[in-house]
Amino acid sequence: MSVFIIAEAGVNHNGSVDLAKQLIDVAVDSGADAVKFQTFKAENLVAKNTQKADYQKQTTDESESQFEMIKKLELDIDIHKKLIKYCNEKDIMFLSTPFDHDSIDLLNKLGLKFFKIPSGEITNLPYLRHIGSLNKIVFLSTGMSNLKEIGDALAILTNAGTLNENITVLHANTMYPTPMEDVNLNAMQTIHKEFGVAVGYSDHTLGIEVDIAAVAMGASIIEKHFTLDKAMEGPDHKASLEPEELKAMVSAIRNIEKALGRNEKILSPSEEVNINIVRKSIVANQNIKKGDLLTDKNIAAKRPGGDISPMRWDEILAKRVKHLTTTAKVRHKWEYSHDMIGYNYRMPNLNAALLVAQLESLESFLLKKRELATIYEIFFNNTTYSFVKEPIAGQSNYWLNSVILRNKEQRDLFLNETNSKGIATRPIWTLMNKLPMFESNQCGDLTNSDWLEQRVVNIPSGIKGLYINEGAHV
């Protein structure tokens, strides 16, 4: 399940519907799941002579009281309806935090299914019981609280009728901005272990690092204040993210979600292509004759992998060579694209092993013209190419034949395509079960209806002997 990201507009609308709509637009553009405001009546929230917090004094008129400050930031029911309608049009969830009983009733009447309890209300029993009785999905912020207070609040909510599985506890610190040394993010995991509830993080730090860390530590909800401009007048602008920062946070969280993956350790699809390139196989470290004893002097572990694993080292040592069959695996890259196309060079005839170092000539042959490479990519991408040494009647040279399983219709399409480009081809028609490489049924059951398309490359004459070339795979 994706992390639920709440873009907290709060009171950063400064009492303006137009600014509130601009904040909704920013939240939508960021990719957040919800945009949240605050619902209150100043008369129900604070006494008229209540002083402002120090951080509020620094960002607003120091001479005004907290009551005077928040009175200007109230949103009435008509404004709520306009903002909810606008959020529906923009396909983003509207949320708001109620700070008093009238506001709870207002949001319930407006049909909100999610209720956010602010940190300041965690010790307000009547308030908690009121929200708990609605049986909504509840986000409980826990700034300034300890485990006992959190436990008490959870008990009140559940006893009033809210299901425990519908509650997410948000670790929080109420200082704007929160010093890094006071974040105490490990407490989020402590809350989860102590109460067995889902957890999240309501952040008031500067920047986005802590939010990303919280997701990596298991937060299912992230709430973060944002503004149109940190320089605007108002209590929370300075500690809020600006639009591009909010977008960066959401993007980073989504990337972290992908990166977290699953709990099992497995080979990932992206690294599967590297396994034979990076791992090693047991190879001949020097020329080996039939009947020779394999020792740590004449064999070694070298790249690429895919053949006899070095994990079988002890099993291979002291064995005598009975069969001289060699497999070499190489990968080539089309010069004009980033696509990697793999080839298996299988050489049952031992003389062909001597050609491993000369296979570059095969690449230049296949890439002789860009059109030919394109056609090969279309017809033979991800196809296994097998190569055998086979004498050509009346010639002293040998030919290395790349054998590709194709039916006649596919082969004719290929030939028509190459001929239309003016590319000369030398197809050799044969049945699979007539080739030397298939005499030992190395490629499974074959029928006379299986056709082959062969590409030929000249091999220098004079190659003799029955030796495994140094570096060839045993």
C-alpha positions as CSV (number, residue, x, y, z in Angstrom):
1,M,0.0,0.0,0.0
2,S,1.4,3.4,-1.0
3,V,2.3,6.0,1.6
4,F,-0.6,8.5,2.1
5,I,0.9,12.0,1.6
6,I,-0.9,14.9,3.1
7,A,0.0,18.3,1.8
8,E,-0.7,20.5,4.8
9,A,-2.0,23.9,3.7
10,G,-3.1,24.7,7.2
11,V,-3.6,28.4,7.6
12,N,-1.2,29.4,4.9
13,H,-4.1,30.7,2.8
14,N,-4.1,33.8,5.1
15,G,-7.9,33.9,5.0
16,S,-8.1,34.2,1.2
17,V,-10.2,31.7,-0.9
18,D,-8.0,32.5,-3.9
19,L,-4.8,31.7,-2.0
20,A,-6.5,28.5,-0.7
21,K,-7.3,27.4,-4.3
22,Q,-3.7,28.2,-5.4
23,L,-2.5,25.9,-2.6
24,I,-4.8,23.2,-3.8
25,D,-3.3,23.5,-7.3
26,V,0.2,23.2,-5.8
27,A,-0.8,20.1,-3.9
28,V,-2.3,18.5,-7.0
29,D,0.8,19.3,-9.1
30,S,3.1,17.8,-6.4
31,G,1.3,14.4,-6.6
32,A,0.1,14.5,-3.0
33,D,-2.9,12.3,-2.0
34,A,-4.7,15.0,0.0
35,V,-4.6,18.7,0.9
36,K,-5.4,19.6,4.4
37,F,-6.7,22.9,6.0
38,Q,-7.7,23.8,9.6
39,T,-11.2,24.3,10.8
40,F,-11.9,26.3,14.0
41,K,-13.8,29.1,15.6
42,A,-11.5,31.5,17.4
43,E,-14.0,32.0,20.2
44,N,-14.1,28.2,20.9
45,L,-10.3,27.7,20.5
46,V,-8.5,30.3,22.7
47,A,-9.2,32.9,25.3
48,K,-8.9,36.4,24.0
49,N,-5.8,37.3,26.1
50,T,-3.8,34.1,25.1
51,Q,-0.3,34.9,24.0
52,K,1.2,33.6,20.8
53,A,4.0,31.0,20.7
54,D,7.5,32.4,20.2
55,Y,7.7,31.1,16.6
56,Q,4.4,32.9,15.8
57,K,5.7,36.1,17.3
58,Q,8.6,36.0,14.9
59,T,6.4,35.6,11.8
60,T,3.4,37.8,12.6
61,D,2.5,41.1,14.3
62,E,4.0,40.7,17.7
63,S,1.6,43.1,19.3
64,E,-1.6,41.1,18.4
65,S,-2.9,38.2,20.6
66,Q,-3.2,34.6,19.4
67,F,-7.0,35.2,19.3
68,E,-6.6,38.2,16.9
69,M,-4.1,36.2,14.8
70,I,-6.3,33.1,14.3
71,K,-9.6,35.0,14.0
72,K,-8.3,36.3,10.6
73,L,-7.6,32.8,9.5
74,E,-11.1,31.3,10.1
75,L,-12.9,29.5,7.2
76,D,-16.7,29.5,7.3
77,I,-19.0,26.8,6.0
78,D,-19.4,28.5,2.6
79,I,-15.6,28.6,2.1
80,H,-15.4,24.9,3.1
81,K,-18.0,24.0,0.5
82,K,-16.1,25.9,-2.2
83,L,-12.8,24.3,-1.3
84,I,-14.3,20.8,-1.2
85,K,-15.9,21.4,-4.6
86,Y,-12.6,22.7,-6.0
87,C,-10.8,19.6,-4.6
88,N,-13.3,17.3,-6.2
89,E,-12.8,19.0,-9.5
90,K,-9.0,18.6,-9.2
91,D,-9.3,15.0,-8.0
92,I,-7.5,15.4,-4.7
93,M,-8.9,14.6,-1.2
94,F,-10.0,17.5,1.0
95,L,-9.1,17.2,4.6
96,S,-9.2,19.6,7.6
97,T,-8.3,19.4,11.2
98,P,-11.1,20.4,13.6
99,F,-10.0,22.3,16.7
100,D,-13.3,22.4,18.6
101,H,-16.7,20.6,18.9
102,D,-18.5,22.9,16.5
103,S,-15.8,22.2,13.9
104,I,-16.1,18.5,14.4
105,D,-19.8,18.7,13.7
106,L,-19.2,20.9,10.7
107,L,-16.7,18.5,9.0
108,N,-18.9,15.5,9.8
109,K,-21.9,17.3,8.3
110,L,-19.8,18.0,5.2
111,G,-19.2,14.2,4.8
112,L,-15.5,14.0,5.7
113,K,-14.4,10.4,6.2
114,F,-11.0,11.2,7.6
115,F,-10.4,13.1,10.8
116,K,-7.0,14.5,11.9
117,I,-6.6,15.1,15.6
118,P,-3.9,17.8,16.3
119,S,-1.3,17.3,18.9
120,G,-2.8,19.9,21.2
121,E,-6.0,17.9,21.6
122,I,-4.4,14.5,22.6
123,T,-5.2,15.3,26.3
124,N,-8.7,16.6,25.6
125,L,-11.0,13.8,26.7
126,P,-14.4,15.3,25.5
127,Y,-12.9,16.2,22.1
128,L,-11.4,12.7,21.7
129,R,-14.6,11.0,22.7
130,H,-16.6,13.2,20.3
131,I,-14.4,12.2,17.3
132,G,-14.2,8.6,18.5
133,S,-18.0,8.3,18.5
134,L,-18.1,9.1,14.8
135,N,-16.2,5.9,13.9
136,K,-14.2,7.7,11.2
137,I,-10.7,7.0,10.0
138,V,-8.5,8.9,12.5
139,F,-5.0,10.3,12.3
140,L,-3.7,11.1,15.8
141,S,-0.8,13.5,16.1
142,T,1.3,13.0,19.2
143,G,3.5,16.1,19.6
144,M,4.5,16.9,23.2
145,S,3.0,13.6,24.4
146,N,4.5,10.5,26.0
147,L,3.5,6.8,25.7
148,K,1.0,6.9,28.5
149,E,-0.8,9.9,27.0
150,I,-0.9,8.2,23.6
151,G,-2.3,5.0,25.2
152,D,-5.0,7.0,27.1
153,A,-6.0,8.8,23.9
154,L,-6.2,5.5,21.9
155,A,-8.4,3.9,24.7
156,I,-10.8,6.9,24.6
157,L,-11.1,6.7,20.8
158,T,-11.7,2.9,20.7
159,N,-14.0,2.9,23.7
160,A,-16.1,5.6,22.0
161,G,-16.6,3.5,18.9
162,T,-13.6,3.9,16.6
163,L,-11.9,0.7,15.4
164,N,-8.3,0.3,16.3
165,E,-7.4,-0.6,12.7
166,N,-8.9,2.7,11.6
167,I,-6.4,4.7,13.7
168,T,-2.9,5.8,12.5
169,V,-0.7,7.4,15.2
170,L,1.5,10.2,13.8
171,H,4.8,10.8,15.5
172,A,5.3,14.6,15.7
173,N,7.1,17.5,17.3
174,T,5.2,20.8,17.6
175,M,8.2,23.2,17.3
176,Y,8.1,25.2,14.1
177,P,10.7,24.4,12.7
178,T,11.7,21.3,14.7
179,P,15.5,21.0,15.5
180,M,17.0,17.8,14.0
181,E,18.2,16.7,17.4
182,D,14.6,16.8,18.7
183,V,13.0,14.8,15.9
184,N,13.5,11.4,17.7
185,L,12.2,9.5,14.7
186,N,12.9,6.1,16.4
187,A,9.9,6.9,18.7
188,M,7.7,6.3,15.7
189,Q,8.7,2.6,15.7
190,T,8.4,2.5,19.5
191,I,4.7,3.6,19.2
192,H,4.1,0.9,16.6
193,K,5.6,-1.8,18.8
194,E,3.9,-0.6,22.0
195,F,0.3,-0.2,20.6
196,G,0.3,-2.4,17.5
197,V,-1.2,0.5,15.4
198,A,-0.2,1.9,12.0
199,V,2.2,4.8,12.3
200,G,3.1,7.9,10.3
201,Y,4.9,11.1,10.7
202,S,3.7,14.7,10.9
203,D,6.7,16.8,10.1
204,H,7.7,20.4,11.0
205,T,11.4,20.2,10.2
206,L,13.0,22.3,7.5
207,G,13.7,20.3,4.3
208,I,12.5,16.8,3.3
209,E,15.2,14.5,4.7
210,V,13.3,13.4,7.7
211,D,10.1,12.6,5.8
212,I,12.1,10.3,3.5
213,A,13.7,8.6,6.4
214,A,10.3,8.2,8.1
215,V,9.0,6.4,5.0
216,A,12.1,4.1,5.0
217,M,11.4,3.3,8.7
218,G,7.8,2.3,8.1
219,A,5.6,5.5,8.1
220,S,2.3,4.9,6.2
221,I,1.3,8.6,6.3
222,I,3.4,11.7,5.8
223,E,2.1,15.1,6.6
224,K,4.0,18.2,5.6
225,H,3.2,21.9,5.7
226,F,3.6,23.8,2.4
227,T,3.2,27.4,1.2
228,L,3.2,29.4,-1.9
229,D,6.1,31.5,-0.6
230,K,8.1,31.2,2.7
231,A,8.4,35.0,2.8
232,M,4.6,35.5,3.1
233,E,3.3,36.9,6.4
234,G,1.7,34.3,8.6
235,P,2.5,32.0,11.5
236,D,3.5,28.8,9.5
237,H,4.9,30.0,6.1
238,K,8.5,30.1,7.3
239,A,8.6,26.5,8.4
240,S,6.7,25.2,5.2
241,L,7.9,23.8,1.9
242,E,7.6,25.8,-1.2
243,P,6.0,24.2,-4.3
244,E,9.1,22.7,-5.9
245,E,10.2,21.4,-2.5
246,L,6.9,19.7,-2.0
247,K,7.1,18.1,-5.4
248,A,10.6,16.9,-4.7
249,M,9.4,15.4,-1.4
250,V,6.6,13.5,-3.0
251,S,8.8,12.2,-5.8
252,A,11.5,11.1,-3.3
253,I,8.9,9.2,-1.2
254,R,7.5,7.4,-4.3
255,N,11.1,6.4,-5.2
256,I,11.7,5.2,-1.7
257,E,8.6,3.1,-1.8
258,K,9.9,1.4,-5.0
259,A,13.3,0.9,-3.5
260,L,12.0,-0.7,-0.3
261,G,10.7,-3.7,-2.2
262,R,9.9,-6.9,-0.4
263,N,11.4,-8.7,2.6
264,E,12.9,-11.6,0.6
265,K,16.4,-11.5,-0.9
266,I,16.1,-12.5,-4.6
267,L,17.7,-11.9,-7.9
268,S,16.1,-8.8,-9.4
269,P,15.1,-8.6,-13.0
270,S,17.4,-5.6,-13.7
271,E,20.5,-7.5,-12.5
272,E,19.7,-10.8,-14.1
273,V,21.4,-9.7,-17.3
274,N,24.7,-9.2,-15.3
275,I,24.8,-12.6,-13.6
276,N,26.9,-14.4,-16.2
277,I,28.9,-11.2,-17.0
278,V,30.0,-10.7,-13.4
279,R,30.1,-14.2,-12.0
280,K,32.8,-16.7,-13.0
281,S,33.1,-20.2,-14.4
282,I,35.8,-22.8,-14.1
283,V,38.0,-22.4,-17.2
284,A,41.2,-23.8,-18.5
285,N,44.2,-21.8,-17.3
286,Q,46.6,-23.5,-19.8
287,N,46.4,-26.1,-22.6
288,I,44.8,-29.3,-21.4
289,K,45.0,-32.7,-23.1
290,K,42.5,-35.5,-22.9
291,G,43.4,-37.6,-19.9
292,D,45.1,-34.8,-18.0
293,L,44.4,-34.4,-14.3
294,L,42.6,-31.1,-13.4
295,T,44.5,-29.2,-10.8
296,D,44.7,-25.7,-9.4
297,K,47.5,-25.1,-11.8
298,N,45.6,-25.8,-15.0
299,I,42.2,-24.5,-14.2
300,A,41.0,-21.1,-12.8
301,A,37.8,-19.2,-12.0
302,K,37.3,-16.4,-14.6
303,R,34.4,-14.4,-16.1
304,P,32.0,-15.0,-17.7
305,G,29.8,-17.3,-15.6
306,G,27.1,-19.6,-16.8
307,D,29.1,-22.8,-17.0
308,I,30.7,-24.9,-14.3
309,S,30.4,-22.8,-11.1
310,P,33.5,-22.2,-9.0
311,M,31.4,-23.5,-6.1
312,R,32.1,-26.9,-7.5
313,W,35.9,-26.4,-7.3
314,D,36.6,-29.1,-4.9
315,E,34.5,-31.5,-6.9
316,I,36.3,-30.7,-10.1
317,L,39.9,-31.0,-8.8
318,A,41.7,-34.3,-9.3
319,K,39.3,-35.3,-12.1
320,R,40.7,-36.4,-15.4
321,V,39.6,-34.9,-18.7
322,K,37.4,-37.4,-20.6
323,H,35.5,-35.2,-23.1
324,L,36.8,-32.1,-24.8
325,T,33.6,-30.0,-25.3
326,T,33.9,-26.2,-25.0
327,T,31.3,-23.4,-24.6
328,A,32.2,-19.8,-24.8
329,K,29.6,-17.0,-24.1
330,V,30.0,-13.5,-25.4
331,R,27.7,-10.5,-25.5
332,H,27.8,-7.9,-28.3
333,K,26.1,-4.5,-28.4
334,W,24.6,-2.9,-31.5
335,E,26.6,0.2,-32.2
336,Y,23.5,2.3,-33.0
337,S,21.3,1.5,-30.0
338,H,21.5,0.8,-26.3
339,D,19.8,-2.6,-26.7
340,M,21.9,-5.6,-25.7
341,I,21.5,-8.7,-27.8
342,G,23.0,-11.9,-26.4
343,Y,24.6,-14.8,-28.2
344,N,25.6,-18.3,-27.1
345,Y,28.6,-19.7,-29.0
346,R,28.4,-23.4,-28.6
347,M,31.3,-25.4,-30.0
348,P,31.1,-29.2,-29.6
349,N,34.0,-29.6,-32.0
350,L,37.2,-28.8,-30.0
351,N,39.0,-27.0,-32.8
352,A,36.3,-24.3,-32.7
353,A,37.4,-23.5,-29.2
354,L,40.6,-22.0,-30.7
355,L,38.4,-19.4,-32.3
356,V,37.1,-17.8,-29.1
357,A,39.5,-14.9,-29.4
358,Q,38.6,-14.4,-33.0
359,L,34.9,-13.9,-32.6
360,E,35.2,-10.2,-33.1
361,S,35.2,-10.9,-36.8
362,L,31.7,-12.4,-36.4
363,E,30.4,-9.1,-34.9
364,S,31.8,-7.1,-37.8
365,F,30.3,-9.6,-40.2
366,L,26.8,-9.2,-38.6
367,L,27.1,-5.5,-38.4
368,K,28.6,-5.1,-41.9
369,K,25.7,-2.8,-42.7
370,R,23.3,-1.1,-40.4
371,E,20.3,-2.4,-42.3
372,L,21.4,-6.0,-41.7
373,A,21.8,-5.3,-38.0
374,T,18.3,-3.9,-37.9
375,I,16.9,-6.9,-39.7
376,Y,18.7,-9.2,-37.3
377,E,17.3,-7.3,-34.4
378,I,13.8,-7.6,-35.7
379,F,13.9,-11.2,-36.6
380,F,16.4,-12.7,-34.1
381,N,16.4,-10.6,-31.0
382,N,16.9,-12.8,-27.9
383,T,17.6,-15.8,-30.1
384,T,20.3,-18.3,-29.2
385,Y,22.9,-18.6,-32.0
386,S,24.8,-21.9,-32.1
387,F,28.1,-22.2,-34.0
388,V,29.7,-25.4,-35.2
389,K,32.9,-26.2,-37.1
390,E,32.0,-28.1,-40.3
391,P,34.1,-28.9,-43.3
392,I,33.0,-27.5,-46.7
393,A,33.4,-30.0,-49.5
394,G,36.4,-29.4,-51.7
395,Q,37.9,-26.8,-49.4
396,S,40.7,-26.9,-46.9
397,N,39.2,-24.2,-44.8
398,Y,36.5,-24.7,-42.2
399,W,33.4,-22.6,-41.8
400,L,31.8,-21.4,-38.6
401,N,28.0,-21.7,-39.1
402,S,25.6,-19.7,-36.9
403,V,22.5,-21.9,-36.7
404,I,19.2,-20.3,-36.0
405,L,15.9,-22.2,-35.6
406,R,13.4,-20.8,-38.0
407,N,10.4,-22.1,-39.9
408,K,10.4,-21.7,-43.7
409,E,7.9,-18.7,-43.7
410,Q,10.1,-16.8,-41.2
411,R,13.2,-17.6,-43.2
412,D,11.7,-16.4,-46.4
413,L,10.6,-13.2,-44.8
414,F,14.2,-12.7,-43.6
415,L,15.7,-13.4,-47.1
416,N,13.1,-11.1,-48.8
417,E,14.0,-8.3,-46.3
418,T,17.8,-8.7,-46.9
419,N,17.4,-9.0,-50.6
420,S,15.3,-5.8,-50.7
421,K,18.1,-4.0,-49.0
422,G,20.7,-5.3,-51.5
423,I,22.5,-7.3,-48.8
424,A,24.1,-10.6,-49.9
425,T,23.3,-13.6,-47.8
426,R,24.6,-17.2,-48.0
427,P,21.9,-19.4,-46.6
428,I,22.6,-23.1,-46.4
429,W,19.5,-25.3,-46.3
430,T,19.6,-28.3,-44.1
431,L,17.7,-30.2,-41.5
432,M,18.5,-29.9,-37.8
433,N,19.1,-33.6,-37.2
434,K,21.7,-33.7,-40.0
435,L,24.2,-31.4,-38.4
436,P,27.1,-32.8,-36.3
437,M,26.1,-30.7,-33.3
438,F,22.8,-32.5,-32.9
439,E,24.1,-36.0,-33.1
440,S,24.2,-36.3,-29.3
441,N,20.8,-34.7,-28.9
442,Q,22.3,-31.7,-27.2
443,C,19.3,-29.6,-28.1
444,G,16.5,-31.9,-27.3
445,D,14.0,-33.6,-29.6
446,L,14.0,-32.5,-33.2
447,T,11.8,-33.3,-36.2
448,N,12.5,-33.2,-40.0
449,S,10.2,-30.2,-40.3
450,D,12.5,-28.0,-38.2
451,W,14.4,-25.8,-40.6
452,L,17.6,-23.8,-40.0
453,E,19.0,-20.5,-41.3
454,Q,22.8,-20.6,-41.3
455,R,25.2,-17.7,-41.5
456,V,28.8,-18.5,-42.4
457,V,32.1,-17.0,-41.4
458,N,35.4,-18.2,-42.8
459,I,37.8,-19.8,-40.3
460,P,41.5,-19.7,-41.1
461,S,42.9,-23.0,-42.3
462,G,45.7,-24.9,-40.5
463,I,44.0,-25.2,-37.1
464,K,45.0,-28.6,-35.8
465,G,45.2,-30.5,-32.5
466,L,42.9,-31.5,-29.7
467,Y,43.6,-28.9,-27.1
468,I,41.4,-26.7,-25.0
469,N,42.5,-23.2,-25.7
470,E,43.6,-21.1,-22.7
471,G,40.7,-19.2,-21.3
472,A,38.1,-21.4,-22.9
473,H,35.4,-22.9,-20.7
474,V,35.9,-26.4,-19.6
